[in-house]
Amino acid sequence: MNAQSPIELAFPVRGHTSIPADHGYALLGAVTQLVPTVHGGNGFALAPIPGRQIGGRKMALTNSSRLIIRTDLERIPEFLPLAGKQLALAGGNVTLGAPTIQQLTPTPTLRARIVTIKGFFEPAEFVEAVKRQLAKLDIADCLVTPGRQRTVRIKGNEILGFETTISNLSDSDSLNILANGIGGRRHMGCGVFVPVKETGRGDKN
């Protein structure tokens, strides 16, 4: 993706049932069923749907729940048919509204619900691995803060990762991370960063 102009579609998500808090793999499957051309997960990222934790590894949708797809400008038409469709997410059915399309703007602090880097499961080693990936993007002099350890379940296997905040970013570095992410499995919701507002308010999942 173009690091200078990441584009995202935000589909409102509505439903009266709970969905799994860890829904990245199920979300990818549901999207690719409706949009077969994106099978394989190349050239786009799916951010985890935000909501309210209700226990039992479940979450409830809120008025702020959105399906966020980040991709190149020319690929947006592929995803527009998702509007109005129903997605089955491991027993919880949700319906997508009409999307808004916007070019992201940078913020000094970004957060990802989970970042996974193969072989790094301890916080200190994980931070160094993140910094090495940032260096490949020509990003330095920022602060990497790991949060709680999280898992993503893929085909019955649980992959370990960490909630991750990156701060003290310049505008260009912020856009670079928004466009490219950190770590793998971005099409399953991993390594997808979102701006952190100064107020610190908003739904968390």
PyRosetta script that sets phi, psi and omega in degrees:
from pyrosetta import init, pose_from_sequence

init()
pose = pose_from_sequence("MNAQSPIELAFPVRGHTSIPADHGYALLGAVTQLVPTVHGGNGFALAPIPGRQIGGRKMALTNSSRLIIRTDLERIPEFLPLAGKQLALAGGNVTLGAPTIQQLTPTPTLRARIVTIKGFFEPAEFVEAVKRQLAKLDIADCLVTPGRQRTVRIKGNEILGFETTISNLSDSDSLNILANGIGGRRHMGCGVFVPVKETGRGDKN")
pose.set_psi(1, 154.7)
pose.set_omega(1, 179.0)
pose.set_phi(2, -73.4)
pose.set_psi(2, 116.2)
pose.set_omega(2, -174.9)
pose.set_phi(3, -65.0)
pose.set_psi(3, -20.4)
pose.set_omega(3, -176.6)
pose.set_phi(4, -88.6)
pose.set_psi(4, -16.3)
pose.set_omega(4, -176.5)
pose.set_phi(5, -146.0)
pose.set_psi(5, 61.5)
pose.set_omega(5, 175.1)
pose.set_phi(6, -63.1)
pose.set_psi(6, 137.1)
pose.set_omega(6, -179.4)
pose.set_phi(7, -115.5)
pose.set_psi(7, 141.6)
pose.set_omega(7, 174.5)
pose.set_phi(8, -136.5)
pose.set_psi(8, 147.6)
pose.set_omega(8, 172.6)
pose.set_phi(9, -103.6)
pose.set_psi(9, 136.0)
pose.set_omega(9, 178.6)
pose.set_phi(10, -121.7)
pose.set_psi(10, 107.7)
pose.set_omega(10, 178.5)
pose.set_phi(11, -96.1)
pose.set_psi(11, 121.4)
pose.set_omega(11, 172.4)
pose.set_phi(12, -57.4)
pose.set_psi(12, 139.4)
pose.set_omega(12, -178.9)
pose.set_phi(13, -115.3)
pose.set_psi(13, 124.8)
pose.set_omega(13, -178.6)
pose.set_phi(14, -126.2)
pose.set_psi(14, 146.3)
pose.set_omega(14, 177.6)
pose.set_phi(15, 173.8)
pose.set_psi(15, 157.7)
pose.set_omega(15, -176.9)
pose.set_phi(16, -107.5)
pose.set_psi(16, 1.1)
pose.set_omega(16, 178.3)
pose.set_phi(17, -109.0)
pose.set_psi(17, 159.7)
pose.set_omega(17, 175.9)
pose.set_phi(18, -77.2)
pose.set_psi(18, 158.8)
pose.set_omega(18, 175.9)
pose.set_phi(19, -127.9)
pose.set_psi(19, 159.5)
pose.set_omega(19, 178.7)
pose.set_phi(20, -62.8)
pose.set_psi(20, 140.6)
pose.set_omega(20, 174.0)
pose.set_phi(21, -63.4)
pose.set_psi(21, -36.1)
pose.set_omega(21, 175.2)
pose.set_phi(22, -97.4)
pose.set_psi(22, 90.6)
pose.set_omega(22, -173.1)
pose.set_phi(23, -122.6)
pose.set_psi(23, 12.3)
pose.set_omega(23, -174.3)
pose.set_phi(24, -60.2)
pose.set_psi(24, -45.7)
pose.set_omega(24, -178.1)
pose.set_phi(25, -68.5)
pose.set_psi(25, -42.0)
pose.set_omega(25, 178.5)
pose.set_phi(26, -65.1)
pose.set_psi(26, -37.1)
pose.set_omega(26, 179.5)
pose.set_phi(27, -65.2)
pose.set_psi(27, -43.3)
pose.set_omega(27, 177.7)
pose.set_phi(28, -60.2)
pose.set_psi(28, -43.8)
pose.set_omega(28, 179.6)
pose.set_phi(29, -62.3)
pose.set_psi(29, -41.7)
pose.set_omega(29, -179.5)
pose.set_phi(30, -66.2)
pose.set_psi(30, -40.1)
pose.set_omega(30, -180.0)
pose.set_phi(31, -68.1)
pose.set_psi(31, -43.7)
pose.set_omega(31, -177.3)
pose.set_phi(32, -70.1)
pose.set_psi(32, -25.0)
pose.set_omega(32, 174.7)
pose.set_phi(33, -64.5)
pose.set_psi(33, -38.0)
pose.set_omega(33, -178.1)
pose.set_phi(34, -87.3)
pose.set_psi(34, -26.2)
pose.set_omega(34, 179.8)
pose.set_phi(35, -128.4)
pose.set_psi(35, 77.9)
pose.set_omega(35, -173.7)
pose.set_phi(36, -60.3)
pose.set_psi(36, -22.6)
pose.set_omega(36, -177.5)
pose.set_phi(37, -66.7)
pose.set_psi(37, -16.9)
pose.set_omega(37, -178.4)
pose.set_phi(38, -97.3)
pose.set_psi(38, 8.9)
pose.set_omega(38, 178.4)
pose.set_phi(39, -58.0)
pose.set_psi(39, 135.2)
pose.set_omega(39, -178.4)
pose.set_phi(40, 108.2)
pose.set_psi(40, -20.9)
pose.set_omega(40, 171.5)
pose.set_phi(41, 76.5)
pose.set_psi(41, 19.7)
pose.set_omega(41, -178.5)
pose.set_phi(42, -90.9)
pose.set_psi(42, 138.2)
pose.set_omega(42, 171.0)
pose.set_phi(43, 79.7)
pose.set_psi(43, 14.0)
pose.set_omega(43, 175.6)
pose.set_phi(44, -155.0)
pose.set_psi(44, 164.1)
pose.set_omega(44, 176.5)
pose.set_phi(45, -132.9)
pose.set_psi(45, 143.8)
pose.set_omega(45, 174.7)
pose.set_phi(46, -111.9)
pose.set_psi(46, 117.1)
pose.set_omega(46, 176.8)
pose.set_phi(47, -79.5)
pose.set_psi(47, 146.1)
pose.set_omega(47, 175.4)
pose.set_phi(48, -58.2)
pose.set_psi(48, 140.9)
pose.set_omega(48, 177.2)
pose.set_phi(49, -71.0)
pose.set_psi(49, 123.3)
pose.set_omega(49, 178.9)
pose.set_phi(50, -76.1)
pose.set_psi(50, 150.6)
pose.set_omega(50, 179.1)
pose.set_phi(51, -168.1)
pose.set_psi(51, -163.1)
pose.set_omega(51, -177.4)
pose.set_phi(52, -113.8)
pose.set_psi(52, 124.3)
pose.set_omega(52, 180.0)
pose.set_phi(53, -65.1)
pose.set_psi(53, 133.9)
pose.set_omega(53, 179.6)
pose.set_phi(54, -125.4)
pose.set_psi(54, 10.8)
pose.set_omega(54, 178.5)
pose.set_phi(55, 90.6)
pose.set_psi(55, 164.8)
pose.set_omega(55, 179.4)
pose.set_phi(56, 64.1)
pose.set_psi(56, 27.9)
pose.set_omega(56, -178.4)
pose.set_phi(57, 59.8)
pose.set_psi(57, 32.3)
pose.set_omega(57, 178.4)
pose.set_phi(58, -120.0)
pose.set_psi(58, 160.0)
pose.set_omega(58, 175.4)
pose.set_phi(59, -142.0)
pose.set_psi(59, 151.4)
pose.set_omega(59, 176.7)
pose.set_phi(60, -102.7)
pose.set_psi(60, 147.2)
pose.set_omega(60, 177.1)
pose.set_phi(61, -74.7)
pose.set_psi(61, 153.8)
pose.set_omega(61, 176.2)
pose.set_phi(62, -128.5)
pose.set_psi(62, 178.9)
pose.set_omega(62, 178.3)
pose.set_phi(63, -64.9)
pose.set_psi(63, -17.7)
pose.set_omega(63, -179.7)
pose.set_phi(64, -95.4)
pose.set_psi(64, -0.1)
pose.set_omega(64, -177.6)
pose.set_phi(65, -66.6)
pose.set_psi(65, 128.4)
pose.set_omega(65, -179.2)
pose.set_phi(66, -139.8)
pose.set_psi(66, 146.3)
pose.set_omega(66, 165.9)
pose.set_phi(67, -92.8)
pose.set_psi(67, 115.0)
pose.set_omega(67, -177.7)
pose.set_phi(68, -103.5)
pose.set_psi(68, 123.7)
pose.set_omega(68, 174.9)
pose.set_phi(69, -117.5)
pose.set_psi(69, 121.8)
pose.set_omega(69, -179.7)
pose.set_phi(70, -108.7)
pose.set_psi(70, 125.7)
pose.set_omega(70, -174.4)
pose.set_phi(71, -159.4)
pose.set_psi(71, -176.7)
pose.set_omega(71, 176.9)
pose.set_phi(72, -78.5)
pose.set_psi(72, 154.0)
pose.set_omega(72, -176.9)
pose.set_phi(73, -55.6)
pose.set_psi(73, -42.1)
pose.set_omega(73, -174.9)
pose.set_phi(74, -71.5)
pose.set_psi(74, -13.0)
pose.set_omega(74, -178.9)
pose.set_phi(75, -95.5)
pose.set_psi(75, -4.1)
pose.set_omega(75, -177.9)
pose.set_phi(76, -55.6)
pose.set_psi(76, -42.2)
pose.set_omega(76, -179.1)
pose.set_phi(77, -58.4)
pose.set_psi(77, -25.8)
pose.set_omega(77, 178.8)
pose.set_phi(78, -62.8)
pose.set_psi(78, -33.8)
pose.set_omega(78, -173.0)
pose.set_phi(79, -94.8)
pose.set_psi(79, -13.9)
pose.set_omega(79, -177.3)
pose.set_phi(80, -59.4)
pose.set_psi(80, -31.4)
pose.set_omega(80, 178.4)
pose.set_phi(81, -62.9)
pose.set_psi(81, -9.2)
pose.set_omega(81, 177.2)
pose.set_phi(82, -69.4)
pose.set_psi(82, -21.7)
pose.set_omega(82, -178.3)
pose.set_phi(83, -59.6)
pose.set_psi(83, 129.7)
pose.set_omega(83, 178.9)
pose.set_phi(84, 83.8)
pose.set_psi(84, -4.0)
pose.set_omega(84, -177.1)
pose.set_phi(85, -88.6)
pose.set_psi(85, 159.4)
pose.set_omega(85, 176.7)
pose.set_phi(86, -102.6)
pose.set_psi(86, 136.3)
pose.set_omega(86, 177.2)
pose.set_phi(87, -113.4)
pose.set_psi(87, 136.3)
pose.set_omega(87, 175.3)
pose.set_phi(88, -98.9)
pose.set_psi(88, 116.1)
pose.set_omega(88, -177.1)
pose.set_phi(89, -116.3)
pose.set_psi(89, 82.8)
pose.set_omega(89, 175.5)
pose.set_phi(90, 52.5)
pose.set_psi(90, 50.1)
pose.set_omega(90, 176.6)
pose.set_phi(91, 98.8)
pose.set_psi(91, -14.0)
pose.set_omega(91, 177.2)
pose.set_phi(92, -110.4)
pose.set_psi(92, 120.1)
pose.set_omega(92, -179.5)
pose.set_phi(93, -95.1)
pose.set_psi(93, 132.6)
pose.set_omega(93, 178.5)
pose.set_phi(94, -128.8)
pose.set_psi(94, 157.0)
pose.set_omega(94, 179.5)
pose.set_phi(95, -119.1)
pose.set_psi(95, 138.2)
pose.set_omega(95, -178.6)
pose.set_phi(96, -97.3)
pose.set_psi(96, 137.9)
pose.set_omega(96, 175.0)
pose.set_phi(97, -91.2)
pose.set_psi(97, -170.9)
pose.set_omega(97, 178.5)
pose.set_phi(98, -73.6)
pose.set_psi(98, 136.0)
pose.set_omega(98, -173.9)
pose.set_phi(99, -83.9)
pose.set_psi(99, 156.6)
pose.set_omega(99, 163.5)
pose.set_phi(100, -99.8)
pose.set_psi(100, 150.1)
pose.set_omega(100, -179.8)
pose.set_phi(101, -123.1)
pose.set_psi(101, 127.5)
pose.set_omega(101, -177.2)
pose.set_phi(102, -147.9)
pose.set_psi(102, 152.8)
pose.set_omega(102, 171.5)
pose.set_phi(103, -88.7)
pose.set_psi(103, 131.2)
pose.set_omega(103, -176.3)
pose.set_phi(104, -71.3)
pose.set_psi(104, 149.5)
pose.set_omega(104, 174.6)
pose.set_phi(105, -114.1)
pose.set_psi(105, 147.0)
pose.set_omega(105, -174.2)
pose.set_phi(106, -76.3)
pose.set_psi(106, 154.1)
pose.set_omega(106, 169.5)
pose.set_phi(107, -135.7)
pose.set_psi(107, 155.5)
pose.set_omega(107, -177.7)
pose.set_phi(108, -66.3)
pose.set_psi(108, -21.7)
pose.set_omega(108, -177.1)
pose.set_phi(109, -127.6)
pose.set_psi(109, 133.0)
pose.set_omega(109, 178.7)
pose.set_phi(110, -125.6)
pose.set_psi(110, 152.2)
pose.set_omega(110, -179.0)
pose.set_phi(111, -137.5)
pose.set_psi(111, 141.0)
pose.set_omega(111, 172.3)
pose.set_phi(112, -122.0)
pose.set_psi(112, 137.5)
pose.set_omega(112, 179.5)
pose.set_phi(113, -60.4)
pose.set_psi(113, -40.8)
pose.set_omega(113, 177.9)
pose.set_phi(114, -151.3)
pose.set_psi(114, 137.0)
pose.set_omega(114, 171.8)
pose.set_phi(115, -121.9)
pose.set_psi(115, 131.3)
pose.set_omega(115, 178.5)
pose.set_phi(116, -118.6)
pose.set_psi(116, 128.8)
pose.set_omega(116, 174.6)
pose.set_phi(117, -130.1)
pose.set_psi(117, 119.8)
pose.set_omega(117, -172.8)
pose.set_phi(118, -55.7)
pose.set_psi(118, 126.7)
pose.set_omega(118, 174.3)
pose.set_phi(119, 89.8)
pose.set_psi(119, -0.3)
pose.set_omega(119, -177.5)
pose.set_phi(120, -120.7)
pose.set_psi(120, 104.4)
pose.set_omega(120, -173.3)
pose.set_phi(121, -122.1)
pose.set_psi(121, -0.2)
pose.set_omega(121, 176.0)
pose.set_phi(122, -108.3)
pose.set_psi(122, 140.2)
pose.set_omega(122, -172.2)
pose.set_phi(123, -53.4)
pose.set_psi(123, -48.1)
pose.set_omega(123, -176.0)
pose.set_phi(124, -64.9)
pose.set_psi(124, -44.2)
pose.set_omega(124, 178.9)
pose.set_phi(125, -67.0)
pose.set_psi(125, -36.1)
pose.set_omega(125, 178.4)
pose.set_phi(126, -62.4)
pose.set_psi(126, -44.2)
pose.set_omega(126, -179.8)
pose.set_phi(127, -60.2)
pose.set_psi(127, -42.7)
pose.set_omega(127, 178.8)
pose.set_phi(128, -64.0)
pose.set_psi(128, -37.3)
pose.set_omega(128, 178.0)
pose.set_phi(129, -66.0)
pose.set_psi(129, -39.6)
pose.set_omega(129, 176.4)
pose.set_phi(130, -62.6)
pose.set_psi(130, -43.5)
pose.set_omega(130, -179.3)
pose.set_phi(131, -62.8)
pose.set_psi(131, -35.2)
pose.set_omega(131, 177.6)
pose.set_phi(132, -66.2)
pose.set_psi(132, -39.0)
pose.set_omega(132, 177.4)
pose.set_phi(133, -69.1)
pose.set_psi(133, -36.4)
pose.set_omega(133, 175.7)
pose.set_phi(134, -63.4)
pose.set_psi(134, -38.9)
pose.set_omega(134, 179.5)
pose.set_phi(135, -61.8)
pose.set_psi(135, -34.3)
pose.set_omega(135, 177.4)
pose.set_phi(136, -66.2)
pose.set_psi(136, -23.0)
pose.set_omega(136, 175.5)
pose.set_phi(137, -93.2)
pose.set_psi(137, 8.8)
pose.set_omega(137, -177.9)
pose.set_phi(138, 62.1)
pose.set_psi(138, 38.4)
pose.set_omega(138, 178.5)
pose.set_phi(139, -115.2)
pose.set_psi(139, 126.2)
pose.set_omega(139, 178.8)
pose.set_phi(140, -141.6)
pose.set_psi(140, 176.6)
pose.set_omega(140, 174.8)
pose.set_phi(141, 60.0)
pose.set_psi(141, 34.4)
pose.set_omega(141, 173.7)
pose.set_phi(142, -119.2)
pose.set_psi(142, 169.6)
pose.set_omega(142, -177.6)
pose.set_phi(143, -108.6)
pose.set_psi(143, 123.4)
pose.set_omega(143, 178.4)
pose.set_phi(144, -106.1)
pose.set_psi(144, 121.6)
pose.set_omega(144, -177.6)
pose.set_phi(145, -123.2)
pose.set_psi(145, 112.8)
pose.set_omega(145, 176.2)
pose.set_phi(146, -78.9)
pose.set_psi(146, 142.5)
pose.set_omega(146, 175.9)
pose.set_phi(147, -105.5)
pose.set_psi(147, -143.7)
pose.set_omega(147, -178.0)
pose.set_phi(148, -66.1)
pose.set_psi(148, 149.2)
pose.set_omega(148, 174.7)
pose.set_phi(149, -76.5)
pose.set_psi(149, 134.8)
pose.set_omega(149, -179.2)
pose.set_phi(150, -127.8)
pose.set_psi(150, 168.3)
pose.set_omega(150, 176.8)
pose.set_phi(151, -129.4)
pose.set_psi(151, 153.3)
pose.set_omega(151, 170.8)
pose.set_phi(152, -125.1)
pose.set_psi(152, 129.8)
pose.set_omega(152, -176.9)
pose.set_phi(153, -95.8)
pose.set_psi(153, 122.6)
pose.set_omega(153, -178.2)
pose.set_phi(154, -129.7)
pose.set_psi(154, 114.7)
pose.set_omega(154, 179.3)
pose.set_phi(155, 51.9)
pose.set_psi(155, 42.4)
pose.set_omega(155, 177.2)
pose.set_phi(156, 85.4)
pose.set_psi(156, -7.3)
pose.set_omega(156, 178.7)
pose.set_phi(157, -102.7)
pose.set_psi(157, 139.9)
pose.set_omega(157, 177.7)
pose.set_phi(158, -100.0)
pose.set_psi(158, 122.0)
pose.set_omega(158, 179.8)
pose.set_phi(159, -100.9)
pose.set_psi(159, 128.7)
pose.set_omega(159, -177.4)
pose.set_phi(160, -85.6)
pose.set_psi(160, 145.6)
pose.set_omega(160, 175.5)
pose.set_phi(161, -159.6)
pose.set_psi(161, -171.5)
pose.set_omega(161, -178.4)
pose.set_phi(162, -134.7)
pose.set_psi(162, 141.2)
pose.set_omega(162, 163.7)
pose.set_phi(163, -60.0)
pose.set_psi(163, 138.1)
pose.set_omega(163, -171.9)
pose.set_phi(164, -138.2)
pose.set_psi(164, 132.2)
pose.set_omega(164, 174.4)
pose.set_phi(165, -117.7)
pose.set_psi(165, 133.7)
pose.set_omega(165, 175.9)
pose.set_phi(166, -121.4)
pose.set_psi(166, 123.8)
pose.set_omega(166, -174.0)
pose.set_phi(167, -128.5)
pose.set_psi(167, 177.1)
pose.set_omega(167, -176.3)
pose.set_phi(168, 61.8)
pose.set_psi(168, 42.4)
pose.set_omega(168, -176.7)
pose.set_phi(169, -96.6)
pose.set_psi(169, 143.7)
pose.set_omega(169, 169.2)
pose.set_phi(170, -76.7)
pose.set_psi(170, 167.6)
pose.set_omega(170, 179.5)
pose.set_phi(171, -59.8)
pose.set_psi(171, -45.1)
pose.set_omega(171, -177.3)
pose.set_phi(172, -67.5)
pose.set_psi(172, -38.3)
pose.set_omega(172, 178.5)
pose.set_phi(173, -68.4)
pose.set_psi(173, -37.5)
pose.set_omega(173, 178.0)
pose.set_phi(174, -61.9)
pose.set_psi(174, -46.4)
pose.set_omega(174, 178.5)
pose.set_phi(175, -63.6)
pose.set_psi(175, -36.0)
pose.set_omega(175, 179.0)
pose.set_phi(176, -61.8)
pose.set_psi(176, -44.1)
pose.set_omega(176, 179.3)
pose.set_phi(177, -69.7)
pose.set_psi(177, -40.7)
pose.set_omega(177, 178.0)
pose.set_phi(178, -59.2)
pose.set_psi(178, -37.7)
pose.set_omega(178, -177.3)
pose.set_phi(179, -78.0)
pose.set_psi(179, -37.9)
pose.set_omega(179, -169.8)
pose.set_phi(180, -109.3)
pose.set_psi(180, -22.6)
pose.set_omega(180, 179.8)
pose.set_phi(181, 68.3)
pose.set_psi(181, -176.7)
pose.set_omega(181, 178.7)
pose.set_phi(182, -133.8)
pose.set_psi(182, 138.4)
pose.set_omega(182, 178.8)
pose.set_phi(183, 80.1)
pose.set_psi(183, -168.9)
pose.set_omega(183, -176.5)
pose.set_phi(184, -105.8)
pose.set_psi(184, -177.4)
pose.set_omega(184, 173.9)
pose.set_phi(185, 61.9)
pose.set_psi(185, 37.6)
pose.set_omega(185, -178.8)
pose.set_phi(186, -67.3)
pose.set_psi(186, -27.7)
pose.set_omega(186, 177.8)
pose.set_phi(187, -74.2)
pose.set_psi(187, -5.8)
pose.set_omega(187, 175.2)
pose.set_phi(188, -112.6)
pose.set_psi(188, 16.1)
pose.set_omega(188, 175.0)
pose.set_phi(189, 93.4)
pose.set_psi(189, 0.6)
pose.set_omega(189, -179.0)
pose.set_phi(190, -90.7)
pose.set_psi(190, 144.5)
pose.set_omega(190, 175.1)
pose.set_phi(191, 67.5)
pose.set_psi(191, 18.8)
pose.set_omega(191, 178.7)
pose.set_phi(192, -99.1)
pose.set_psi(192, 114.2)
pose.set_omega(192, -175.5)
pose.set_phi(193, -95.8)
pose.set_psi(193, 146.8)
pose.set_omega(193, 177.8)
pose.set_phi(194, -128.8)
pose.set_psi(194, 151.5)
pose.set_omega(194, 179.5)
pose.set_phi(195, -63.0)
pose.set_psi(195, 142.4)
pose.set_omega(195, 174.4)
pose.set_phi(196, -103.8)
pose.set_psi(196, 118.9)
pose.set_omega(196, -179.7)
pose.set_phi(197, -74.4)
pose.set_psi(197, 152.4)
pose.set_omega(197, -177.3)
pose.set_phi(198, -61.8)
pose.set_psi(198, -28.4)
pose.set_omega(198, -179.8)
pose.set_phi(199, -70.5)
pose.set_psi(199, -23.2)
pose.set_omega(199, -178.5)
pose.set_phi(200, 74.2)
pose.set_psi(200, 7.6)
pose.set_omega(200, -177.9)
pose.set_phi(201, -92.6)
pose.set_psi(201, 162.1)
pose.set_omega(201, 178.3)
pose.set_phi(202, 136.1)
pose.set_psi(202, 164.5)
pose.set_omega(202, -179.9)
pose.set_phi(203, -70.5)
pose.set_psi(203, 144.9)
pose.set_omega(203, 173.6)
pose.set_phi(204, -126.4)
pose.set_psi(204, 147.7)
pose.set_omega(204, 176.3)
pose.set_phi(205, -127.6)
pose.dump_pdb("model.pdb")
